[in-house]
């Protein structure tokens, strides 16, 4: 029934746009690849290591379209991985993100439709095995009406309808419906000041006793310069559960991006209220890694604090690029009064050997502080990797890689070390 109502709403809103020609394609891209790996510890075991061959096949497709109506972007990848000694279940996954934007902020009506699919771990302390992975799908529809009553002031009314689905464990499913009323004032051509109020209803399909309403009010400020852009959002949020229990916290978000010649610097800090189903929503997790994004065996609201810093430079040498990042995430689970903390760092160095080849070095480390009981024990994880890539013609490339992954856990039964050697052939189009 919900899908019918939502579909009708989309149709009615979209009909407010002027009929126009189809979007023109700005570009598309894709690749097909086949990989073979040898693992000396395919089951990631402390004392029962199994050596095996693993195979992976991937198809990646993406596109970008834009004209005066709006724009569309998509980037998805489907993969299948198999294990010769059956240390893990063979698994196929679909991951990616797409966004369709109709209308612009200068027009009366806008419509944003976003979709994402991510692979997550089922618990914060789970080993990264296919048996512990699950896929979360988020579909978000955001209609917006704008009334520009002066040359510098816009009043807007925005709705959001989000459907969160877990393919392996439907008990984590939820829906979100929100409304926002806001005022945006353009101070100059490069900065703006805003005020908005919001109310969001969150429903857990299988655990209605944990449903809650989130109300918030924010003051925003944003600046966009040629080399520097930053924005601030600060206010207060109050959540109210079905039983009438209330929890009020300050909420803020600050982001800064600075580009100067060969250097790019990014800084983000945020405090927000989410839950074990929605987590970070459509925001992408760190590429190449899997986390639970706050998910546990129970349903709970999460008071989340996150800080991340990223620096990228080409100034060390003419042929190399260095990227370094650090982050910290603190999750407070309100329904069980437990806290979790994750800190991490990542360094990637790329060096161009020739017009057809390059080498990449990376190091990732994360430290997970968990209170035991429902969330698991503390552990640390490090991954060091090297990869060599050689391009053959315009469309093919072959790469060889080696990685060394190590996990140390308070529960020594979950300690492991895995060395993975692989070769990969890619056709790009």
TIFI-456777 format. One line per field, with one value per residue (C-alpha): residue in one letter; z, x, y. Coordinates in nm, 2 decimals, decimal comma, m for minus. Layout:
<pts>
res = [A/...]
c3 = [Z/...]
c1 = [X/...]
c2 = [Y/...]
</pts>
This chain:
<pts>
res = [X/X/X/X/X/X/X/X/X/X/X/X/X/X/X/X/X/X/X/X/X/X/X/X/X/X/X/X/X/X/X/X/X/X/X/X/X/X/X/X/X/X/X/X/X/X/X/X/X/X/X/X/X/X/X/X/X/X/X/X/X/X/X/X/X/X/X/X/X/X/X/X/X/X/X/X/X/X/X/X/X/X/X/X/X/X/X/X/X/X/X/X/X/X/X/X/X/X/X/X/X/X/X/X/X/X/X/X/X/X/X/X/X/X/X/X/X/X/X/X/X/X/X/X/X/X/X/X/X/X/X/X/X/X/X/X/X/X/X/X/X/X/X/X/X/X/X/X/X/X/X/X/X/X/X/X/X/X/X/X/X/X/X/X/X/X/X/X/X/X/X/X/X/X/X/X/X/X/X/X/X/X/X/X/X/X/X/X/X/X/X/X/X/X/X/X/X/X/X/X/X/X/X/X/X/X/X/X/X/X/X/X/X/X/X/X/X/X/X/X/X/X/X/X/X/X/X/X/X/X/X/X/X/X/X/X/X/X/X/X/X/X/X/X/X/X/X/X/X/X/X/X/X/X/X/X/X/X/X/X/X/X/X/X/X/X/X/X/X/X/X/X/X/X/X/X/X/X/X/X/X/X/X/X/X/X/X/X/X/X/X/X/X/X/X/X/X/X/X/X/X/X/X/X/X/X/X/X/X/X/X/X/X/X/X/X/X/X/X/X/X/X/X/X/X/X/X/X/X/X/X/X/X/X/X/X/X/X/X/X/X/X/X/X/X/X/X/X/X/X/X/X/X/X/X/X/X/X/X/X/X/X/X/X/X/X/X/X/X/X/X/X/X/X/X/X/X/X/X/X/X/X/X/X/X/X/X/X/X/X/X/X/X/X/X/X/X/X/X/X/X/X/X/X/X/X/X/X/X/X/X/X/X/X/X/X/X/X/X/X/X/X/X/X/X/X/X/X/X]
c3 = [0,00/0,08/m0,26/m0,44/m0,24/m0,29/m0,67/m0,71/m0,52/m0,75/m1,06/m0,94/m0,84/m1,16/m1,37/m1,25/m1,48/m1,84/m2,09/m2,27/m2,48/m2,34/m2,15/m2,36/m2,26/m2,15/m2,12/m2,00/m1,88/m1,78/m1,73/m1,72/m1,51/m1,40/m1,10/m0,94/m0,59/m0,36/0,01/0,28/0,53/0,34/0,65/0,84/1,13/1,42/1,43/1,14/0,83/0,49/0,18/m0,13/m0,47/m0,50/m0,82/m0,87/m1,17/m1,19/m1,42/m1,36/m1,54/m1,50/m1,68/m1,66/m1,83/m1,80/m1,97/m1,87/m1,71/m1,46/m1,44/m1,38/m1,25/m1,18/m1,09/m1,01/m0,99/m0,97/m0,86/m0,80/m0,58/m0,53/m0,30/m0,40/m0,05/0,05/0,34/0,27/0,09/m0,28/m0,31/m0,57/m0,47/m0,62/m0,50/m0,62/m0,62/m0,85/m0,84/m1,06/m1,02/m1,19/m1,17/m1,02/m0,71/m0,92/m1,04/m0,86/m0,82/m0,77/m0,74/m0,63/m0,64/m0,49/m0,47/m0,31/m0,24/0,01/0,15/0,53/0,82/1,03/1,36/1,46/1,55/1,27/1,06/0,70/0,56/0,30/0,56/0,78/0,51/0,42/0,16/0,25/m0,01/0,04/m0,19/m0,11/m0,28/m0,21/m0,36/m0,30/m0,37/m0,39/m0,35/m0,43/m0,29/m0,33/m0,54/m0,23/m0,03/m0,10/0,11/0,05/0,16/0,13/0,19/0,21/0,19/0,25/0,23/0,39/0,30/0,41/0,17/0,41/0,73/0,68/1,06/1,01/0,76/0,83/0,66/0,71/0,62/0,69/0,62/0,62/0,61/0,54/0,45/0,25/0,22/m0,03/0,14/m0,16/m0,47/m0,28/0,06/0,21/0,54/0,62/0,88/0,87/1,09/1,03/1,16/1,07/1,15/1,17/1,15/1,21/1,02/1,26/1,59/1,61/1,98/1,87/1,63/1,70/1,59/1,54/1,55/1,48/1,40/1,23/1,14/0,83/0,66/0,34/0,14/m0,21/m0,33/m0,62/m0,40/m0,07/0,02/0,37/0,54/0,89/1,03/1,40/1,60/1,83/1,78/2,00/1,95/2,11/2,12/2,10/2,48/2,52/2,62/2,49/2,43/2,33/2,19/2,00/1,64/1,41/1,08/0,95/0,63/0,46/0,12/0,02/m0,32/m0,38/m0,68/m0,62/m0,28/m0,17/0,19/0,33/0,68/0,81/1,16/1,25/1,53/1,43/1,55/1,34/1,41/1,35/1,03/0,85/0,97/0,72/0,47/0,11/0,21/0,08/0,32/0,28/m0,06/m0,03/0,33/0,50/0,83/1,01/0,99/1,35/1,29/1,58/1,67/1,83/1,72/1,87/1,80/1,77/1,88/1,63/1,63/1,34/1,24/0,92/0,76/0,41/0,23/m0,12/m0,30/m0,62/m0,49/m0,37/m0,72/m1,08/m1,12/m0,78/m0,59/m0,21/m0,03/0,35/0,57/0,93/1,09/1,42/1,48/1,82/1,84/2,15/2,14/2,33/2,39/2,56/2,70/2,53/2,34/2,05/1,90/1,58/1,48/1,16/0,91/0,55/0,33/m0,05/m0,27/m0,65/m0,88/m1,26/m1,39/m1,76/m1,99/m1,96/m1,60/m1,24/m0,89/m0,59/m0,22/0,06/0,43/0,64/1,01/1,23/1,61/1,73/2,09/2,19/2,53/2,50/2,56/2,27/2,06/2,09/2,20/2,11/1,81/1,58/1,20/0,96/0,59/0,38/0,01/m0,32/m0,67/m1,02/m1,32/m1,69/m1,96/m2,29/m2,57/m2,49/m2,33/m2,15/m1,84/m1,62/m1,26/m0,99/m0,63/m0,28/0,06/0,42/0,66/1,03/1,31/1,68/1,92/2,29/2,22/2,07/1,89/1,63/1,57/1,22/0,95/0,58/0,29/m0,05/m0,39/m0,70/m1,07/m1,25/m1,61/m1,69/m2,01/m2,00/m2,23]
c1 = [0,00/0,28/0,44/0,12/0,08/0,45/0,42/0,11/0,28/0,59/0,37/0,16/0,47/0,66/0,36/0,43/0,74/0,72/0,74/1,07/1,30/1,49/1,81/2,12/2,40/2,72/2,90/2,91/3,17/3,21/3,44/3,45/3,71/3,82/4,05/4,23/4,36/4,56/4,49/4,70/4,41/4,08/3,87/4,05/4,13/4,36/4,48/4,31/4,43/4,31/4,50/4,28/4,22/3,95/3,80/3,61/3,42/3,30/3,09/3,09/2,86/2,81/2,67/2,62/2,34/2,25/2,05/1,83/1,57/1,82/2,08/2,13/2,44/2,48/2,77/2,71/2,91/2,80/3,04/3,06/3,33/3,39/3,62/3,78/3,79/3,45/3,60/3,32/2,99/3,02/2,85/2,72/2,68/2,55/2,69/2,66/2,48/2,25/2,08/1,82/1,77/1,48/1,45/1,69/1,69/1,60/1,28/0,95/0,98/1,26/1,26/1,56/1,55/1,85/1,93/2,22/2,33/2,61/2,76/2,78/2,89/2,61/2,79/3,06/3,31/3,23/3,51/3,49/3,36/3,08/2,88/2,89/2,80/2,46/2,34/2,15/1,94/1,82/1,57/1,51/1,26/1,29/1,03/1,09/0,89/1,07/0,93/1,17/0,99/1,29/1,61/1,80/1,54/1,39/1,13/1,12/0,91/1,08/0,96/1,16/1,05/1,31/1,28/1,56/1,57/1,82/1,84/1,96/1,79/1,45/1,42/1,64/1,40/1,26/1,10/1,14/0,91/1,01/0,91/1,13/1,04/1,33/1,44/1,76/1,91/2,19/2,42/2,65/2,71/2,94/2,78/2,43/2,26/1,97/1,72/1,51/1,29/1,24/1,02/1,10/0,89/1,09/0,90/1,06/0,85/0,90/0,97/0,71/0,78/1,11/0,94/1,04/0,99/1,28/1,24/1,51/1,59/1,91/2,09/2,31/2,59/2,78/3,06/3,18/3,50/3,73/3,98/3,79/3,44/3,30/2,96/2,82/2,50/2,42/2,11/1,92/1,74/1,49/1,37/1,05/0,99/0,65/0,64/0,69/1,06/1,25/1,62/1,75/2,10/2,29/2,34/2,60/2,78/3,08/3,27/3,57/3,74/4,06/4,23/4,56/4,77/4,88/4,71/4,36/4,25/3,91/3,77/3,44/3,29/2,93/2,70/2,37/2,09/2,04/1,96/2,08/1,88/1,95/2,31/2,47/2,20/2,30/2,64/2,91/3,13/3,51/3,58/3,73/3,63/3,32/3,17/2,84/2,76/2,63/2,42/2,38/2,14/1,90/1,71/1,83/1,87/2,23/2,38/2,67/2,98/3,22/3,53/3,74/4,03/4,17/4,48/4,59/4,89/5,09/5,36/5,61/5,71/5,58/5,48/5,33/5,01/4,99/4,66/4,62/4,31/4,22/3,88/3,70/3,34/3,17/2,83/2,61/2,33/2,05/1,83/2,10/2,32/2,64/2,91/3,13/3,43/3,63/3,94/4,13/4,39/4,47/4,76/4,78/5,08/5,06/5,36/5,35/5,63/5,56/5,28/5,14/5,22/5,20/5,25/5,03/5,11/4,85/4,83/4,51/4,47/4,16/4,11/3,77/3,67/3,36/3,20/3,16/2,83/2,60/2,86/3,17/3,53/3,79/4,01/4,26/4,30/4,58/4,61/4,92/4,90/5,09/4,97/5,13/4,91/5,01/4,78/4,76/4,63/4,34/4,10/4,28/4,50/4,64/4,74/4,92/4,87/4,97/4,81/4,89/4,59/4,62/4,36/4,43/4,14/4,08/3,92/4,22/3,99/3,92/4,28/4,41/4,66/4,59/4,82/4,65/4,82/4,62/4,62/4,34/4,25/4,02/3,85/3,73/3,48]
c2 = [0,00/0,24/0,18/0,28/0,60/0,69/0,62/0,84/1,12/1,10/1,11/1,41/1,61/1,53/1,64/2,00/2,01/2,13/1,84/1,86/1,64/1,35/1,41/1,42/1,18/1,36/1,03/0,67/0,43/0,07/m0,22/m0,60/m0,78/m1,12/m1,18/m1,48/m1,47/m1,70/m1,68/m1,85/m1,81/m1,81/m1,86/m1,59/m1,83/m1,80/m2,17/m2,35/m2,18/m2,31/m2,22/m2,17/m2,00/m1,74/m1,60/m1,28/m1,15/m0,79/m0,57/m0,19/0,05/0,43/0,72/1,10/1,30/1,66/1,93/2,23/2,00/1,85/1,58/1,21/1,02/0,65/0,43/0,06/m0,26/m0,62/m0,89/m1,27/m1,42/m1,80/m2,00/m2,32/m2,48/m2,34/m2,14/m1,89/m1,91/m1,80/m1,46/m1,21/m0,85/m0,52/m0,20/0,16/0,49/0,69/1,02/1,19/1,56/1,73/2,11/2,36/2,58/2,88/2,71/2,66/2,28/2,03/1,65/1,44/1,06/0,88/0,51/0,32/m0,03/m0,11/m0,42/m0,40/m0,63/m0,77/m0,67/m0,42/m0,70/m0,95/m1,09/m0,97/m1,30/m1,33/m1,52/m1,20/m0,96/m0,81/m0,56/m0,25/m0,07/0,29/0,46/0,83/1,06/1,43/1,68/2,05/2,37/2,71/3,06/3,33/3,63/3,87/3,87/3,74/3,54/3,20/3,02/2,64/2,35/2,01/1,65/1,33/0,97/0,70/0,32/0,12/m0,25/m0,53/m0,81/m1,08/m0,96/m0,79/m0,74/m0,43/m0,27/0,08/0,38/0,75/1,04/1,40/1,76/2,07/2,44/2,67/3,02/3,09/3,44/3,52/3,76/3,80/3,59/3,36/3,32/3,25/3,22/2,99/2,87/2,56/2,34/1,97/1,68/1,32/1,01/0,68/0,35/0,01/m0,25/m0,54/m0,35/m0,07/m0,02/0,15/0,40/0,76/1,12/1,35/1,73/1,97/2,34/2,46/2,77/2,73/2,93/2,85/3,01/2,91/3,07/2,97/2,78/2,76/2,64/2,58/2,54/2,52/2,39/2,42/2,36/2,13/1,80/1,62/1,26/1,12/0,75/0,57/0,55/0,93/0,93/1,23/1,28/1,63/1,69/1,96/1,88/2,03/1,98/2,16/2,10/2,27/2,21/2,40/2,36/2,52/2,42/2,06/2,03/1,95/1,96/1,84/1,86/1,74/1,72/1,62/1,52/1,38/1,14/0,83/0,46/0,10/0,07/0,39/0,45/0,69/0,64/0,71/0,84/0,61/0,42/0,40/0,23/m0,12/m0,17/m0,31/m0,19/m0,24/0,13/0,11/m0,20/m0,45/m0,73/m0,48/m0,18/0,15/0,52/0,63/0,96/0,97/1,20/1,18/1,36/1,31/1,48/1,42/1,56/1,49/1,63/1,60/1,83/1,56/1,47/1,52/1,15/1,07/1,14/1,10/1,08/1,06/1,05/1,00/0,96/0,90/0,78/0,76/0,59/0,61/0,35/0,51/0,21/0,00/0,28/0,15/0,34/0,23/0,41/0,36/0,55/0,49/0,61/0,55/0,64/0,57/0,65/0,63/0,65/0,66/0,45/0,51/0,62/0,26/0,15/0,26/0,13/0,19/0,14/0,16/0,12/0,12/0,09/0,09/0,06/m0,05/0,01/m0,19/m0,25/m0,62/m0,79/m0,69/m0,52/m0,75/m0,71/m0,45/m0,52/m0,36/m0,42/m0,33/m0,39/m0,32/m0,36/m0,31/m0,32/m0,29/m0,20/m0,22/m0,08/m0,27/m0,05/0,18/m0,07/m0,34/m0,34/m0,62/m0,58/m0,79/m0,73/m0,84/m0,76/m0,85/m0,82/m0,86/m0,85/m0,86/m0,90/m0,91/m1,24/m1,43/m1,67/m1,40/m1,31/m1,38/m1,29/m1,33/m1,28/m1,24/m1,25/m1,18/m1,10/m0,91/m0,85/m0,55/m0,44/m0,08/0,09]
</pts>
